[in-house]
Amino acid sequence: MKAMMLKMALPIILGLVEDMITPDNFKIYGKKLIGLAREFVKDTETSVDDKIVLPLLDAAEKAIGVTE
């Protein structure tokens, strides 16, 4: 019964999510998420993550078309 309800509800839920994720919303929330991740990385005591994660975050910003 649960599986059948999930099969019926999933397309509806995905359709609603798809309607909410506009390119503008994706950029706005992507920038916020990347900024939050950047602050977490900068606050750590290790420098390894600075060398690995920060360039990845920069690349992610470029990929979605936002800069900090």
DSSP file (Angstrom, degrees, kcal/mol; ACC not computed):
  #  RESIDUE AA STRUCTURE BP1 BP2  ACC     N-H-->O    O-->H-N    N-H-->O    O-->H-N    TCO  KAPPA ALPHA  PHI   PSI    X-CA   Y-CA   Z-CA
    1    1 A M     >        0   0    0      0, 0.0     4,-2.2     0, 0.0     5,-0.2   0.000 360.0 360.0 360.0 -46.2    0.0    0.0    0.0
    2    2 A K  H  >  +     0   0    0      1,-0.2     4,-2.4     2,-0.2     5,-0.2   0.902 360.0  52.0 -63.7 -40.1    2.8    2.5    0.9
    3    3 A A  H  > S+     0   0    0      1,-0.2     4,-2.3     2,-0.2    -1,-0.2   0.897 109.3  49.6 -63.7 -39.9    4.7    1.6   -2.2
    4    4 A M  H  > S+     0   0    0      2,-0.2     4,-1.7     1,-0.2    -1,-0.2   0.908 111.1  48.9 -66.0 -41.7    1.7    2.3   -4.4
    5    5 A M  H  X S+     0   0    0     -4,-2.2     4,-2.5     1,-0.2    -2,-0.2   0.888 111.0  51.1 -65.6 -38.1    1.0    5.6   -2.7
    6    6 A L  H  X S+     0   0    0     -4,-2.4     4,-2.7     1,-0.2    -2,-0.2   0.910 107.7  52.3 -64.8 -42.1    4.6    6.6   -3.2
    7    7 A K  H  < S+     0   0    0     -4,-2.3    -1,-0.2     1,-0.2    -2,-0.2   0.855 114.4  43.7 -61.5 -34.4    4.5    5.7   -6.8
    8    8 A M  H  X S+     0   0    0     -4,-1.7     4,-0.6    -5,-0.2    -2,-0.2   0.867 118.1  43.0 -77.9 -37.1    1.4    7.9   -7.2
    9    9 A A  H  X S+     0   0    0     -4,-2.5     4,-2.7     1,-0.2     3,-0.3   0.810  98.5  72.7 -81.3 -30.5    2.8   10.8   -5.1
   10   10 A L  H  X S+     0   0    0     -4,-2.7     4,-2.8     1,-0.2     5,-0.2   0.895  96.2  47.8 -57.8 -47.4    6.3   11.0   -6.5
   11   11 A P  H  > S+     0   0    0      0, 0.0     4,-1.9     0, 0.0    -1,-0.2   0.875 113.9  49.1 -62.0 -34.2    5.4   12.4   -9.9
   12   12 A I  H  X S+     0   0    0     -4,-0.6     4,-2.0    -3,-0.3    -2,-0.2   0.938 113.1  46.0 -68.0 -46.4    3.3   15.1   -8.3
   13   13 A I  H  X S+     0   0    0     -4,-2.7     4,-2.5     1,-0.2     5,-0.2   0.924 112.9  49.7 -62.9 -45.4    6.0   16.0   -5.8
   14   14 A L  H  X S+     0   0    0     -4,-2.8     4,-2.5    -5,-0.2    -1,-0.2   0.874 109.0  53.1 -62.8 -37.2    8.7   16.1   -8.5
   15   15 A G  H  X S+     0   0    0     -4,-1.9     4,-1.8    -5,-0.2    -1,-0.2   0.903 109.8  47.8 -63.5 -41.8    6.5   18.3  -10.6
   16   16 A L  H  X S+     0   0    0     -4,-2.0     4,-1.6     2,-0.2    -2,-0.2   0.917 112.7  48.1 -65.4 -43.3    6.1   20.8   -7.7
   17   17 A V  H  X S+     0   0    0     -4,-2.5     4,-1.8     1,-0.2    -2,-0.2   0.909 109.7  53.2 -63.2 -42.0    9.8   20.8   -7.0
   18   18 A E  H  < S+     0   0    0     -4,-2.5    -1,-0.2     1,-0.2    -2,-0.2   0.879 108.4  50.1 -61.2 -38.2   10.5   21.4  -10.7
   19   19 A D  H  < S+     0   0    0     -4,-1.8    -1,-0.2     1,-0.2    -2,-0.2   0.825 111.2  49.2 -69.4 -31.1    8.2   24.3  -10.8
   20   20 A M  H  < S+     0   0    0     -4,-1.6     2,-1.6     1,-0.2    -2,-0.2   0.780  94.7  77.2 -79.6 -27.2    9.9   25.9   -7.7
   21   21 A I     <  +     0   0    0     -4,-1.8    -1,-0.2    -5,-0.1    -4,-0.0  -0.620  63.1 166.3 -90.3  84.9   13.4   25.5   -8.9
   22   22 A T     >  -     0   0    0     -2,-1.6     4,-2.7     1,-0.1     5,-0.2  -0.525  52.0-105.7 -87.0 162.6   13.7   28.4  -11.4
   23   23 A P  H  > S+     0   0    0      0, 0.0     4,-2.1     0, 0.0     5,-0.2   0.888 122.9  51.0 -56.1 -38.4   17.1   29.4  -12.7
   24   24 A D  H  > S+     0   0    0      2,-0.2     4,-2.6     1,-0.2     5,-0.2   0.931 111.3  46.4 -65.5 -45.1   16.9   32.5  -10.5
   25   25 A N  H  > S+     0   0    0      1,-0.2     4,-2.8     2,-0.2     5,-0.4   0.893 110.4  54.3 -62.9 -39.3   16.1   30.5   -7.4
   26   26 A F  H  X S+     0   0    0     -4,-2.7     4,-2.0     1,-0.2    -1,-0.2   0.912 111.6  44.5 -61.3 -42.5   18.9   28.1   -8.3
   27   27 A K  H  X S+     0   0    0     -4,-2.1     4,-2.4    -5,-0.2    -2,-0.2   0.922 114.3  49.0 -67.5 -44.5   21.4   30.9   -8.5
   28   28 A I  H  X S+     0   0    0     -4,-2.6     4,-1.8     1,-0.2    -2,-0.2   0.960 119.6  35.5 -60.9 -53.3   20.1   32.6   -5.3
   29   29 A Y  H  X S+     0   0    0     -4,-2.8     4,-2.4     2,-0.2    -1,-0.2   0.802 115.1  56.5 -76.5 -27.8   20.2   29.4   -3.1
   30   30 A G  H  X S+     0   0    0     -4,-2.0     4,-2.6    -5,-0.4    -1,-0.2   0.918 108.0  48.5 -64.9 -42.9   23.3   28.0   -4.8
   31   31 A K  H  X S+     0   0    0     -4,-2.4     4,-2.4     2,-0.2    -2,-0.2   0.907 112.5  48.6 -63.4 -42.3   25.2   31.2   -3.9
   32   32 A K  H  X S+     0   0    0     -4,-1.8     4,-2.3     2,-0.2    -2,-0.2   0.916 112.8  47.5 -64.2 -43.1   24.0   31.0   -0.3
   33   33 A L  H  X S+     0   0    0     -4,-2.4     4,-2.4     2,-0.2    -2,-0.2   0.910 112.9  48.0 -65.9 -42.3   24.9   27.3    0.0
   34   34 A I  H  X S+     0   0    0     -4,-2.6     4,-2.6     2,-0.2    -1,-0.2   0.905 111.5  51.1 -65.0 -41.0   28.3   27.9   -1.5
   35   35 A G  H  X S+     0   0    0     -4,-2.4     4,-2.1     2,-0.2    -2,-0.2   0.902 110.4  49.0 -62.2 -41.8   28.9   30.9    0.8
   36   36 A L  H  X S+     0   0    0     -4,-2.3     4,-2.1     2,-0.2    -2,-0.2   0.925 112.1  47.9 -63.4 -45.2   27.9   28.8    3.8
   37   37 A A  H  X S+     0   0    0     -4,-2.4     4,-2.3     1,-0.2    -2,-0.2   0.901 109.7  53.9 -62.5 -40.7   30.3   26.0    2.8
   38   38 A R  H  X S+     0   0    0     -4,-2.6     4,-2.5     1,-0.2    -1,-0.2   0.905 107.9  49.7 -61.2 -42.3   33.1   28.5    2.2
   39   39 A E  H  X S+     0   0    0     -4,-2.1     4,-1.8     2,-0.2    -1,-0.2   0.899 109.9  51.0 -64.7 -40.6   32.7   29.8    5.7
   40   40 A F  H  X S+     0   0    0     -4,-2.1     4,-0.6     2,-0.2    -2,-0.2   0.925 112.2  46.9 -60.8 -44.0   32.8   26.3    7.2
   41   41 A V  H >< S+     0   0    0     -4,-2.3     3,-1.0     1,-0.2    -2,-0.2   0.916 111.7  49.9 -66.1 -43.3   35.9   25.5    5.3
   42   42 A K  H 3< S+     0   0    0     -4,-2.5    -1,-0.2     1,-0.2    -2,-0.2   0.821 107.2  56.3 -65.3 -30.3   37.6   28.8    6.3
   43   43 A D  H 3< S+     0   0    0     -4,-1.8    -1,-0.2    -5,-0.2    -2,-0.2   0.606  87.1  97.8 -79.7 -11.7   36.8   28.3    9.9
   44   44 A T  S << S-     0   0    0     -3,-1.0     6,-0.0    -4,-0.6    -3,-0.0  -0.395  75.9-131.0 -76.0 157.8   38.5   24.9   10.1
   45   45 A E  S    S+     0   0    0     -2,-0.1     2,-0.2     2,-0.0    -1,-0.1   0.675  80.7  86.2 -82.2 -17.9   42.0   24.6   11.5
   46   46 A T        -     0   0    0      1,-0.1     4,-0.2    -5,-0.1    -2,-0.1  -0.499  59.9-157.1 -85.6 154.0   43.4   22.6    8.7
   47   47 A S  S  > S+     0   0    0     -2,-0.2     4,-1.6     2,-0.1     5,-0.1   0.542  81.3  79.6-102.5 -10.5   44.8   24.1    5.5
   48   48 A V  H  > S+     0   0    0      1,-0.2     4,-1.5     2,-0.2     3,-0.2   0.933  93.7  48.3 -62.7 -45.6   44.3   21.0    3.4
   49   49 A D  H  >>S+     0   0    0      1,-0.2     4,-2.5     2,-0.2     5,-1.1   0.836 106.4  58.5 -66.6 -29.4   40.6   21.6    2.9
   50   50 A D  H  45S+     0   0    0     -4,-0.2     4,-0.3     1,-0.2    -1,-0.2   0.895 109.1  45.0 -62.5 -38.0   41.4   25.2    1.9
   51   51 A K  H  <5S+     0   0    0     -4,-1.6    -1,-0.2    -3,-0.2    -2,-0.2   0.758 127.0  28.1 -77.4 -25.0   43.6   23.9   -0.9
   52   52 A I  H  X5S+     0   0    0     -4,-1.5     4,-1.0    -5,-0.1    -2,-0.2   0.868 124.7  37.5-102.5 -50.4   41.0   21.4   -2.1
   53   53 A V  H  X5S+     0   0    0     -4,-2.5     4,-2.5    -5,-0.2     5,-0.2   0.897 108.6  58.8 -77.9 -41.2   37.5   22.5   -1.3
   54   54 A L  H  ><S+     0   0    0     -5,-1.1     4,-2.3    -4,-0.3    -1,-0.2   0.911 106.5  48.3 -59.9 -43.3   37.8   26.3   -1.9
   55   55 A P  H  > S+     0   0    0      0, 0.0     4,-2.3     0, 0.0    -1,-0.2   0.873 111.1  52.3 -62.8 -33.3   38.8   25.8   -5.5
   56   56 A L  H  X S+     0   0    0     -4,-1.0     4,-2.2     2,-0.2    -2,-0.2   0.900 109.1  49.2 -66.6 -39.2   35.9   23.4   -6.0
   57   57 A L  H  X S+     0   0    0     -4,-2.5     4,-2.3     2,-0.2    -1,-0.2   0.890 109.6  52.0 -66.3 -38.4   33.6   26.0   -4.5
   58   58 A D  H  X S+     0   0    0     -4,-2.3     4,-2.2    -5,-0.2    -2,-0.2   0.923 110.4  48.6 -60.6 -43.6   35.0   28.6   -6.9
   59   59 A A  H  X S+     0   0    0     -4,-2.3     4,-2.3     1,-0.2    -2,-0.2   0.886 109.3  52.5 -64.1 -38.6   34.4   26.3   -9.8
   60   60 A A  H  X S+     0   0    0     -4,-2.2     4,-1.8     2,-0.2    -1,-0.2   0.905 108.1  51.4 -64.5 -40.9   30.8   25.6   -8.6
   61   61 A E  H  X>S+     0   0    0     -4,-2.3     5,-2.6     1,-0.2     4,-0.9   0.925 111.3  47.1 -60.7 -44.6   30.2   29.4   -8.5
   62   62 A K  H  <5S+     0   0    0     -4,-2.2     3,-0.4     1,-0.2    -1,-0.2   0.886 108.8  56.2 -63.7 -37.8   31.4   29.8  -12.0
   63   63 A A  H  <5S+     0   0    0     -4,-2.3    -1,-0.2     1,-0.2    -2,-0.2   0.855 113.7  38.0 -65.0 -35.9   29.3   26.8  -13.2
   64   64 A I  H  <5S-     0   0    0     -4,-1.8    -1,-0.2     2,-0.2    -2,-0.2   0.483 116.7-112.1 -96.0  -1.6   26.1   28.3  -11.9
   65   65 A G  T  <5S+     0   0    0     -4,-0.9     2,-0.3    -3,-0.4    -3,-0.2   0.813  75.3 115.3  83.0  30.5   27.0   31.8  -12.9
   66   66 A V      < -     0   0    0     -5,-2.6     2,-0.3    -6,-0.2    -1,-0.3  -0.943  41.1-164.9-128.3 153.9   27.4   33.6   -9.6
   67   67 A T              0   0    0     -2,-0.3    -9,-0.0    -5,-0.1   -36,-0.0  -0.971 360.0 360.0-132.9 152.2   30.4   35.1   -7.8
   68   68 A E              0   0    0     -2,-0.3    -1,-0.0   -10,-0.0   -10,-0.0   0.473 360.0 360.0 -86.6 360.0   30.9   36.1   -4.2
